[in-house]
Amino acid sequence: MAGDHRQSLGKLGEDVACVELRRRGYVILDRRYRTRFGEIDIVCRHGATIVFVEVKTRTTDRFGGGAEAVTVPKQHRVAQMAVDFLSRQGLVDCRCRFDVVAVSLARGTMHIEVYENAFDLS
């Protein structure tokens, strides 16, 4: 039961993130891109850059904001998935970056924060 709530909350956060990203000029290419390493929430293009977006949705700030939940091990998994995506799409020479969208639903209000170039693994 708790897993269903988390899954619904995650999908809500991704839907909200897509609306915000489109508003900022991003073009959504894929959602929930699955690899053997896990799943990338959103893959999009922002100008000439391919952007891999991790979405974190929180209903409380008791354990910190969503952006803080993207730990170094999670960053490495997202990077592995990004390599898979770029390779399968034949985009090995294009620019890419990693963004995080934090969606907070705490205290009955919605707050969306987009962290462009949130982490770099070069």
N, C-alpha and C positions, 0 to 999 in steps of 0.2 A: 504494500500500500504506500509506504513512504517513498519507494522508488518511482511509483507513478506520479506522485506530487513533484518530486525532483525533476522528472522528465518533462512534465507539463510546464514547470517553472523555467526550465532550460529552453524549451521551445518558445515560450512567451518572450524570454530575453532575446533569443535569436531573431524573432519576428520584429521586435522593437529595434534591435540593432540594425537590421536590414533597412528599415524605414529611415533611420537616422543616417546611415551610410549613403543611401540613395539621395537623401536631402543634401548631403555634402558632395555629391558628384561621383560617387563610387558606382561602378557597374557590377552587379552581382553575377558571378560566373557559376558558382556551385555552392550548395549548402550541404552540410553533413557529409563531407568527402571522407570516405572510409578507406583506410589502409590497414596493413597488418600491425602498424604501430598505434592505431587508434583512429580518431576522427577529428578533422578540422571543421570547426563550426561554419565558417564562411570563407569562401575564396572569391576575391573580386579584383577588379582593375580600377586603379585610380590614376588617371592620365596614362602614362606608358608603363606604370609599375604594377606588377601583380602583388596583391596584398592578401596575406593569410591572417585571418581574424579569429582570435579566441574571445568568446563571449562569456562573461561571468555575471550571473544574476544573483542578487542577494535580497532577502526580505528583512534582514537585520544587519546592523553594522557591528554586532557583538564580537564577531571573529575577524574584523577588519573588512576593508573594501574588496571588491571583486578583483581589482588589478593585482592586489597582493597575493592572490591565490594562484597566480601564474608563476609557479616556482621554476627554478633552474632545470630540474628534471623535466617538467612539463614543457619548457621552452625547447629542450633538446628533442622531445618527442614531436612537437609541432614542426620543428625544422626537418626531421626525418620524413614526416608526412609531406612537407612542402617539396622536398627533393623528389619524392615519388610523383606528386602531381605534375611538377615541371617536366620531369622526364617523360611521363606518359602523354603529356600534351605537346611535346616537342618544343618546349620553351626554355631550354637550358641556358640560353644566352641573354635572357631578359632580366631586367632589374626586378627585385622583389624586396618586400619588407614584412615585418610582423607587427600588427596592431592588436590592441586589446580594447574591447568595449566592455565597460563596467555598467551594469544596469542595477540601480538600487530602487527597491520598492519599500524601503524602510519608512516607518511613521506615516503610512498612507499616502505618500507622494512618490512620483517616479522621477528619478534623476539619471541621466545618461551621460557618461563621460567616455570620450574616444581618445585613446592614447596612441597617437601615430608613432611608428617606429619604436614601439614599446620595449623591444629587446633586439639585440644584435649578436649573432653567433659567429661572426667572421673572425 
